[in-house]
């Protein structure tokens, strides 16, 4: 993560790209929320999407700490997408998580 911070700060795109690839392969994010936060910080959209998908699909809902760490609009969209996903898994027509993510767009 340190290499990504330094390379982003000094606009070293090639090094940033390699650092992102390495971090992606190592799956070093302790939480879905951190994945979203680092995705925003370093403009890595796949990390943001993956973090939200993990939250939407997990058994427990977004907790107060996570919701307060997100922007209000993001937290509300995440809750709506999760609700849509949960309802779809209990209804006859199955909606996949990616379709639920459209709520976040």
Buried (B, 14 or more C-beta within 10 A) or exposed (E): EEBBBEBBEEEBEEBBEBBBEEBBEEEEBEEBBBBBBBBBEBEBEEBBBBBBBBBBBEEEBBEEEBBEBBEEEBBBBBBBBBBBBBEBEEEEEEBEBEEBBEBBE
